[in-house]
Amino acid sequence: MTGTASLLEVSALAVRYRRGRRKPPFNALRDVTLAIAPGETVALVGESGSGKSTLGNAVLGLVPVASGTITFDGADVTRPSPRRRRALTRDIQAVFQDPYGSLNPVRPIGQALAEPLRAHQRLDSTTTAARVSAALERVGLSADAAALYPGQFSGGQRQRIAIARALMLSPRLVICDEPLSALDLSVQAQVLNLLKALQRELGVGYLFITHDLAVVPHIAHRVVVLYRGQVVETGTVSQVCDHPSHPYTQRLISAAPVPDPAQQRARRRTVEST
């Protein structure tokens, strides 16, 4: 993606959380910088508490920014007006970790998928139903599924539904916040393949947030490693995953499971000796 104008640019971003009158604020993010080109996947990796989800929420406008800037398609969206933030939802969507909690259990999924269309576009019921059917079929589900409820689907199917909903408005960027962690390994592979196929078809960019470096080579073009709210390493997948330079990245890689136990033990010994 070198030489391509950025779709998203995060520059020197800081996010702080208040902890009461007598305690200093908690620095969730400090001086974080990254960029995503159109149609590119950047994996944001780190252990729990490193600030990954905070960064995703900052891009989505869900947490206030203390300093730094967020630029989308050349426009500063760090502190947008409510009207501008609403307009941004057409271009920036999200798929969250829990497919069980991200869908209203008492509403048919057809209604859940139609909701973004009703909020942003004035379409008749026939056109809306056709768009919902097409979205379901795009993620490998039957159009008849629109009449069913979330409880009638497996976890992997619900995550497919969440992906379909995120793509209803043809966004240019999707924040994928740990979209695989609640799924079985075989289902994880299916969802990864779906995300890659949709990216090829639609040209959408992903900020792919994960704690699991093992999945990164299968989805990402570049990697950003967060440790205690700061970027400690960034580069291509090959640079970061095959030749990590920071000790924290090396520890993350050594903790990621591999099929061969002997290879896993050898990898950990190599990291411990560096």
N, C-alpha and C positions, 0 to 999 in steps of 0.2 A: 504494500500500500504506500510505499515511499513515493513522495512527490504528489500525492493526492491531497486536495484540500480537505481539512477536517470537517466532519459533520458535528462532532462534539469536542469541545476543548474545555478542560478543567485546569485552571491555573492558580497555583499557590493557595489552594483552598484550605480553609480552617473552619471547623465546626466545634463549638463548645457547648457542654451541657451544664446547667447550674445544679449545684448539689446542696443548696441551703445557704443561709446568710453567713454562716461562720466557716464555710469551706470554700476553697478556691474552685473555680469551674473545672470540669473534666475536659481535657483536650481530646476529643474523639478523633479529629483529623487535624494534621499540622502540615501545611505547605505541600499539599498533594497536587500533583500535576500529571495529567494524562490526556490523550487525544484518541478519537476513534474516527476513522475515515468511512465514507459511505460503503455499505456492504461488507464492513470488516467486523470481526469478532475480537474483542480485547477481553481476556480473562483477568479478573481481579481476584487474587488469591491471598489467603492468609487464614490463620486459625480464628476461632471464635473470639470476639472482642477486639479484633484488629482494626475495625472501622469499615469493613467492606459494605455492610448494609447501610451504614450511615452515609457513605458516599453515594450509593444508589438513591437513597431517600433525598439527599441534597439535590441531585439532578432532577428528581421528580417533584421537587418543591415541598417535600413533606417535613423537612427540618430547616431551621434558619441557618444562614451562612454568616459566620463571624467576620471573615475576610477572604479575599481572593475572588475569582470570577468563574462563572460558568457561561460558556458561549455555545449556542446552537445555531448551525448554519450561518455563522457570521454575526449573529445578533446576541447581545448580552442579555441573558435570562437569569442572572443571579438572584435578583429580587423583582420578579415581574409583578405587574398589577394582577388582580384577580381575573380580569378579562383576558389578559395575555396568557396567564397560566392555564385558563380553560382552553384557549386556542392551541396551546402547546400539547394538550392531550391528544390532539389529532396526529401529532408527529412523534410523540414519545409515550410509549406504553410500557407495561410491566407484567412479568409473570413471576409470581411469588413462590415461596418454598412449599406451602401446604396446600395441595389440591383439595383437601377435605374442608378447609376453612375459607377458601377463596370464592366459593360459590354458595349462594343462598339455598339452603336445603328445601325451602318450601316453594321455590319457583322453578318451573320447567327451564331447562337450559336454553331453549329457544328464546325465552324472555331475557335471560342474562346476556345472550349474544346480541340481541336486538337493542339493548339499552344504550350502547355507545352511538348507534345509528340515530336513535330518537333524540339523543342529547345534541348531536352535531349536524344532522342532516334531516331534511323534511322529505320523507319517502312515504309512499303509500304502502299499505299492508302487504300487497302482493310483491312489490319490489323488496320490502324488508324480509319477507319470508324466503324469497329467492336468494338474497344475500346470506341469510343464516344457513340455508341448505348448502350453498357453495362453500361457506367457511367450514362447516362440519366435514364435508367430503374432502376438503383440502388437507385436513389433519387425519384422514383415514377413518372417519366415522360416517354412519349412514345419515342421510337427511332426516329419516324417521326419528332419530335420536332427539330432535328438537322438542318433542312432546314429553320426554322422560325427565325424571328428577335426578339431581346429583347422586342421591343414595343408591340409584340403580346402576351406577358405573363403578368400575375398579379405580384404584388410585391413578394408574397410568392413563386410563381413559379420561379421568377428570383433569389431569394435567394437559392432555390434548385439547380438552374443552377450554381450559384457561388460555392456552396458546391461541386457539381460534378466536377467543374474545379479544385478546390483545391485538390481533391483526385485523379486526373488523374495519378499522378506519384507515387501513394501509399506512401504518406509521413508518417512519424512516429509521427509528431507533427503538429497540426493546431492551429494557433492563431485566435481565434474567437473574433473580436473586435466589440462589441455591435451588434451582428448579428440579434437581435430581435427588436431593438428600432424603426425601420421604419415599423414594421408590426402590423396588428391588433392582438388583444388578441387571437382569435381563430387560426389564422395562426401561432402565436408564439408557441402555444402548438404543432402544427404539425411539425414545424421546430425543436423544442426541442426533440420530439420523434424520428425524423429522425436522429438527431445527436447522440442520445443514441444508436439507432439501428446500425448505421454505426460503432460506437465505439465497440460494441459487435462483429460485423462481422469482422472488420479490425484490432482491437487492437490499434487504433490510440489514441494518447494523445491530450488533449485540454488545452490550456490556454484560459479560457472563461472570457472575459472582459465585465463587465456590471456595470451599476449604480443601477440596480434594484435587491435588495436582495430577492424579492419575487420569482424570478425564480431560485435562487441558489439551493434550496433543490431538485429541479426537474432535475438537470443536474450534480452537482458537487460532488466530494468526499471530497475535502478540500477547505478552503476559506482563502484568504489573503486580508486584508482590508488596503487600502492606504488612507492616509490623508496628504495633502500638500506634496506629494512626499515621504512620509515615511510610512513604515509598522507599524501600530499601534495594529494589532491583527491578529492572524493566528491560525488555528485549523481545526478540522473536522466540517462538516456542523452543526451537533448537538451542538458542543461546541460554535460555533460562532453565529448561528442563534437562538438557543434556550436559550443559557446562555451567552450572550455577556458581556464581562468584561470592554471594553473601552467605555467611554461616546459617542464617535463619532459613534461607531458601534451601540450603543443603539438608537441614533438618526436616523441612516439610517433605522433601522428596524421599528421604529415607523412611519417613513414616507412611508414605503412600504404599498400599499393598501391591505386590506383584505375584503372578501365578506360581512362580518357582520359589519355594522357601529358601533354598540354598542361595539363590540370587539375591533374595531379600536380606539374608544375613550378611552376605558379602558387601552389599551396598551400604548397610548400616556400619559395618566395620570400617569401610573407606571413609565415610563421613566422620566417624568418631576419631579417626587418625589425622584428620586435616586440622 
